[in-house]
Amino acid sequence: MRNSFRYFNNSLEVIRLAVMMYVRYPLSLRQVEDLLHERGVDISHETVMARWNRFGPMFAAEIGKNRIAAHRKWSQWRRHLDEVVVRISGKACSLCRAVDHEGEVLEAYVA
């Protein structure tokens, strides 16, 4: 992983912080730029976008691996099915969702 960041002016921590702020929170690129500027890091929103395009998939794969490892350690991984009747264009439909123990929606469909 260190080789991927070798030729950039920003350190690994700054790149990771910028990308994670953009991904994790509902912030625009310019808001991420402003927040980092308040912390003393001068980085433009174009740089944040370029780093997201380059390193975002790598960070996402790393998060996925860590999440899978955590699920394997979790002995009682649970999921449940929610069903709610909703009105869509005046017609009653049932909305079904599969949710895991962390509250993340695994699958949702309207029948």
N, C-alpha and C positions, 0 to 999 in steps of 0.2 A: 504494500500500500504506500510505503514511503516513496517508492520510485515514481508513482503517479503524480506526486506533488512536487517533484524535484525542481522543475523549471518555472515555478510560479513565484511572484514577488510576495504573496501572502503566505502565512504559515498554515499548516494543516488545521490548527484550531480555529483560525479566522474563517477559512473556507467552510469548515464543518458548521460553525456557528451561523454564518450567513445562509447557507443552504437549509439548515434545519429551522431557522427562524421563518424562512419563506415557505417551507413545506408544512411545518407543524401548526403555525398560526395563520389566521386569515389576513395576511399582510400583503401589501403590494411591494413591488421591487423598490420603489422610492421610499416606502415606510421602513423597509429593512435597511436601506441606505441611511436614513435619518437615525434609526436606533443605533446602528453601528457607529455613526458619527458622534453620538452622545457618549459612547463608550471610548472614544478616542481612536477609532479605526476609520481611516479615510479610504473609502471604497465606493465606486459608483454603482448605480443600479444596473448598468450594462454588464459590469463585471460579475455582479451577483447572478444575472441571467446566464452569462456564459459559464459560470461555475456550476449552476444548476443543470444546465444542459450536458455538461461534461461529467460531473461527479454524482448527479442525482440518482441515476440507475445503480451506481456502485453503492451508495449509501442505502438505497432501498433494499438491495440484495443483502447487505449486512444486517439491516434491521429485521428482514425476514428470517435470516438464519438464527439470529438471537431469539426471535419470537418463537420459532419452531423448537429451539432448544429449551426455552422456558415452558412450552406446552408439554414437552416430553417429561420434564421434571414434575409437572403438575399431575398428580396421580388421579385426580377426579376431574378431568376436563369435561365440562358440562355444556350442553347446548339445549335450547328449548325452542318451541314453536309458538309464536304469537299469531292470533287470528282476530281481525277487527273488520266490522262491516263499515264501509265508507260509501259515500255517494259520489259518483263520477258522472257528470252531465245528467243528473237527476235519476240515474239508475243505481240501485244498490249492488255493490260488489264486495267481495271479501278480499282483504289484504292479508296475505300470509307472509310472515318473516321468520327466518331461522336466525337465532341470536346465540352467540357463545357466552361463556361465563364472564368475559370482560365487557360485554355489552356491545360488541361489534356485530354488525349485521352480516351474516354469511350469505344469505340469499333472500330475495323478496320477490313476490309475484302477486298479481291481481287476477282473481278468478271470477 
